[in-house]
C-alpha cells in the first residue's frame, strides 16, 4: 500500500464522510444527489456496516435532509451517532460473572487464530482481580501446543487448569473440569475450545457436546457462550456469528486484536442482523488488555473527531 493509501486507511469514518462532501452546508441545503448517496453507501460498506444497515442509514439521512431536519455537519454527525448507538444498545450485553450459587461457566469458541486462549487468560485475570477463584479448562486436545499455551497462562496467573491427554475426547475434559470446579469450590470456570469452521461438521458437533456436558454437570451452564472474533476480519465476523449462532445460542462477542475502529461497522452489523452484542474488546496481548464494550465510547471512536 502506498503512503497515501495508508493515510486514507487511517482516516476516521467521519473524516471519510466529510471527504466525499456529504456534510458541507451547501450540499445539505440543496439536497443530497444520487452520486452523494452512492459515495456515502460506499464509505459505510467499506467500514463493514453491511448491506442492510447501510441502506437504512443512507435512506434515513436522505429523508432527514429532504425534510430540512439536518442542515449542518454537527447534525449529520449527531444523527449517525444516535442511530448507531440505538442499534448497539438494542442488543446490550448481559454477560459477565454473576453469583449463581454454583460455578459460573464461560464457554469460548471461534475459528483458528482469533485469540481464544489469550481471551481465556484475560477473562481469568479479570475474575482474579475481582477476588474470584478461577479454573481453566483446555479442551483443545488435538492442536499441538494448545494446552501448553493455556497451561503457561495458568502458571503466570496462578490459577488451576484441567487438560487431557493428546487426542482425548474434548467433552471428557469439560466433564472433568466441571467436576473439579464444583469439588474445589471454584467461582469461575473458563472453557477454552479448539478452533473450528462451520463447515467442519464433526467439530461443530463436538462443540455442542461440550456445551451439553457442561449443562448436565452444572445447572444452566454454560452461563456465557462467547464467540471470539478477529476485529480486523471485516464481514467474516458477521458470517462467523451467523454460523456459530445457528448451532449454539451466543450470549456475546469478543472482538480481539482491536486497535482501530476504521472498519468498526462490523460490531453494529452483527447487533443489527443477529441481535448478538459485543461484550468485550481485546486491545493487546497482556492479561489486562480486555475491556468491557461501551457503546457510547465505541461510537465516539468509530466516528472520530467531529
N, C-alpha and C positions, 0 to 999 in steps of 0.2 A: 504494500500500500504506500502511496506517495505521502509526503509530509502534509500536503493539502488534504488528502483523504483522511489522514489520521486526525487532523484538526476538525474536520467536519464530523467525524465519528464521535468526537468528544463533546460536541455541542449538545446542550440540553434539548429536551423536547420542545420547550417554549421557544428557545432560540431558533430552532428549525421552523417552527410555525411562523415566527416573525420573518425569517429569511425568505419565505415564499410569499410574503406580502399580505398575509391574512389577518393582520392585526393593526394595520395602519388606519388612520381616521378616514381617509378618502375612500378606501375600499369598504369600510363599514357603513359609511353614509350613502354610498351609491348602490350598495348591494354586492354580494359575492357572486362572481360569474362562474360558469361551468369549469373553466380552467383552474380557478382558485380552489374550488371544491375538490377537483381531481388532485391538486397539489396537497391539500390537507389530508385527503384519503391516503395518498402515498406516504406522507410523513407518519401517520398513525399506524399504517400497516408495517412500515419499516421498524416501528417501535414495538411491534408484536402485539398490538391490541386485538388482532383477529378480525375477520371479515364482519361478523355480526355486530360487535361493539363499535367498530369503525363506522359502519353505515349508520348506526344510531347516533353517534356523536356528530358526524357530518350533517346529518339531517336536522338534528336539534339546533346546531349552530346556524345553519342556513335559515331555518324558520325564525329563530330569535333575531337575526339580523334583518330579515324581511319585515318583521313586525316592529322594528325600531327599538327592541328591548336591549340591544347591545350596540354601543356607539364608541367604545374606546378599548384600547389594549387591556386595561385593567379589568373591564367587564368580560372580555373574552377569556382571559386567564381565570377569572373567578368562576365563570360558568363551567369551564372544563374541569377545574379542580373540584367544584361541588359535585359534578356528575360522576367523576371518577371515585370520589370518596363515598358517594351513595352506593356504588357497586361494591366496593370493598367492605363497607360497614354492613351491607346486606348479607354477607357471609362471614360475620365476625368469628374469630377463632374462640372456641370454648375449651380447647385443650389446655393441658397444664396439670401438674400434680394436684390432686385433691385427696383429702383423707377419706378413704373408702371403708375404713375399719379392717382392711386387709392389705395385701400387697398391691400397689398401683403398678400397672404394667403398660409399658410403651413398646410398640412393635414398629421397627423401622424397615422400610422396603424401598426398592428403586432399582434402576438399571446399574450396570457396572460403571464405576468411575465417578459417581456423583458425590461421594463423600459420606456414605452411610456410617462407616466405622468411626470417622472423625466426629460426626454428629453425635453418635452414641456417647463418645467421650465428653463432648461439650454438654450434653444433657446431664450426664453423670456429675460433671463439675458443678452445674447449676444446682442440682439437688444437694450435693455435699455442702456448698456454701450456704444453703438454707437450712442446714442441720439435719438432713435426712441420710439414712443409710442406703447404700446402692449395691445392687448386684448386676453384673453384666453377663449376658448370655451370648456366646459366639456360636451361632447355628450354621455358619458357612463352613461346612466340613469338607468341601471339595476344592476350593481355590487355595493354591499353595500360599502360605503365609498369612491367610486371612485371620485365623485365630491368633497367630503370633502378634499381629498388629494390634488387635484388641487387647491381648494379654499385656503388651508393653504399656498401653494406655492405663490398664487397670493397676499395674505396678506404680506408674507415675502418679496416679490419683489416690492410691492407697485404698482401692476397693477390691471386693472379691469378684471372681469370674468363674463361670461354668462353661466348659467346652466339651468336645467329643473327639473320639479317635478319627483320623482321616477316613473319609468315606462313610462315616456313621450316618444314621438317619437324623436329619436336622430336627425333626419333630421330637425325637427322643431326647435331644439336647434341651429343647424347650421344656419338655416334661421335667427333666432333672433340675433345670434352673428354677422352675416354678415350685417344685418340691423343696428345693434348698432355700429359696426365698422365704417360704412360709415357715420352715423349720427354724430358720435363723432370725425370724422377726424383722426381715428386711422391709424398708418402706417403699423402695422404688426398684422394680426390675426392668431393665432396658434390654430388649432383644434385638440383636443385630442379625440380619439375614443376608443370604447370598444375592448378588446382583442377578437380575433376570429380565428378559424381554417378554412382552405379552405373547409373542409367537412361540415361546418355549412352554408348551402346554404342561409338560411334566413338572417344570419348575414352578409354574403358577399353581398347579395342583398341590405341590409341596408347600407353598406359602399358605394356602388355605388350610392345609393340615396343621401347620404350626399354629395358626390362628385358632383352630378348633381345640387343639390340645391345651392351649393356654386358657381357653374358656372353660374347659372341663375341670381344670385344676384350681382356678381362681375365679370367683364369681364376677361376671360381667367383663372379664378380661378378653382381649386387651382393651384397656380404657382409652388408649390413644393408638391410632393407626396412622403413622406419619409417613408420607411419601417424600423421600429426599430427591430433589431435582437440581440439576446444574443451572444456575441462574443465567448463564451465558448461552444456553442452548435454544433460545427462542421458542418457536412454536412446538418444538419437541416436548416442551414442558406440558403443553395442553394435551398432546397426544398421549403422553405417559400417564397423566392424571386421569384421562378418559379410560385408558386401558386397565390400569390397576384398579380404578374405581368400579369397573364393571365386575371385578372379582371380589373385592372387599370394600366395605363402607369406610372410606377415608375420613379421618377427622381433621386433617390439615396437611399442608405442605411445609417443607423446609427448603428454602431457597439457599443452596450452598454456593460457595465461590462468588459471593455477591460483593462486587466492588464498584459497580456502576449501575445507574438507572437509565442509561442511554436506550436500552431496549426493554425497559421495565414494564411495558404494557402487558406482558405475559401474565403476571400475577392478577391483573384486572380481568383479563380474558377468561382465566380459569374460574375466578369468582363469579363472573357473569354467566358463563355457559354451564358450569358444573356445580356451582354453589359450594366449592371446596375452598376454604380460606387459607391464606398463608399465615402460618403461626410463628415461624422463626426465620431469621436471616443469618446465614453463616458468612462472616465477614473476614475470616482469616484462618490460620492453621493452628492457633493455640487453643487450649481448652476453654479459654474465656471468650473466644470470638464467636459467640452466639447471642443474638439479641431478639427479644420478642418483637413481633411485627407490629408496627404502629402505623395505621393507615394515614393519619394526618402528616406524620413526618415523611412517610413514603411519597405521598403526593407532592409535597414541597420539593423533595429531592428529584422526583421524576420530572416535574415541570422546570425546575431550575430557577435561577434569579428572574424576578419579574421586571 
